Amino acid sequence: MKGVSSTKPAQRMEGLPPYLFLELDRIVERQRKAGHDVINLGIGDPDLPTPDHIVQAMKDALDVTENHRYPNYLGSNAFREAMADWYRTRFGVELDPVEEVVGLIGSKEGIAHLIWAWAGPGDVVLVPDPAYPVYQTVTMLSDATPYPLPLVRENRFLPDLRAIPESVLAKAKMLWLNYPNNPTGAIAPREFLAEAVELCRRWDILLCHDAAYAEMGYDGYRAPSVLEIPGAKEVAVEFYSFSKPFNMTGWRIAAAVGAAPAIVALGQLKSNLDSGPFTAVQDAAIAALRENPQAVFDRMNAIYQARRDLVISRLQAMGIPAEAPAATFYVWFPAPRGMTSAQASAFFVEKANVVVTPGRAYGEHGEGWLRIALTVEEPRLKEALDRMARALAD
Ligand SMILES: *Cc1c(COP(=O)(O)O)cnc(C)c1O
């Protein structure tokens, strides 16, 4: 007799926080069923297609029958060499393609698996708040303890590393950073990254940098790699994703690069769980890196920058003190009229049929903030902001 426990998920699932988008989804569904035209500004997923030359490279790669077999678990040699070449050209960082690069089925996969490979019971994982939720949820699934690092406007959405108690640093195994940042749109000055590297070297902490938005920047801004900091490669791993810069979210391709012990541990765990990214997708990613990637970034950044400027000026016209982000395709702004982020988000769905993400979904310190994703074409963005302005004026 196993009783009811055999009909329930494992206990570790109970620690997962409630999914705050769920209530929003219900409201959206209700509005759509009632025949309303809902504009969704909540999705951090590029609306424009993958560039043609990358799609063509994939088509060509599909004709190579060798590609139909199991991929190399850790990424093909050609893909890992292309990543190493790219880091040299783009960041001036030298990587050993065998020891210091691993191919991923999207960086989300690698982020989750690295936490599982590196942290366990008794370990602390330093996690920004607000943040991409995976850092915290997988820390909890790994039975390690997340320690929140508040990202507040007064500190330009950088964690105050000096405020972390020594007792916490002594137990910390990983420090997660993500710049340019989702959801705040903030960027990290090189001095901050250097401070983080220095802290991690002193306390023997693995510095994990999620660089999903590394190629997204406005007014000429180009984000650095954390591996550019001298001495970083001994303590730091960086996640480089093709998803956002090349409009390739559906393809599932990324790489983790940096500190060999972490890359090895990640590869070892992964080889027991998956079989690496589809080789044809890796071939397409190689084409993305080899065939003038900067032209793709420039074109996309110009589009997002125009959308950003439109959103910022409209929000400011509503009396909302929104600041233009230097990077990412997110605009992070305070909820109007002192509403909580959930109240404001529900207000805009109900009164304007516009979905904006409640900042609270990214952590406690996201409370009182909202996020707009610039992944909607300009006429629809204008329409959404007109409606939001009307709702607020009522
Ligand atoms: C979108 C996003 C990811 C996921 O990237 P994939 O490579 O598509 O898995 C990771 N981190 C952050 C902060 C993101 O916004």
The ligand as a Gaussian input file, in Angstrom:
#p B3LYP/6-31G(d) Opt

LIG

0 1
 C       15.569000      34.793000     -22.499000
 C       16.513000      34.609000     -21.374000
 C       17.246000      33.428000     -21.229000
 C       16.931000      32.196000     -22.036000
 O       17.690000      32.074000     -23.135000
 P       17.658000      30.745000     -23.976000
 O       19.037000      30.686000     -24.533000
 O       16.600000      30.935000     -25.015000
 O       17.348000      29.598000     -23.077000
 C       18.201000      33.353000     -20.248000
 N       18.405000      34.376000     -19.403000
 C       17.701000      35.505000     -19.484000
 C       17.960000      36.580000     -18.517000
 C       16.725000      35.656000     -20.457000
 O       15.995000      36.767000     -20.496000

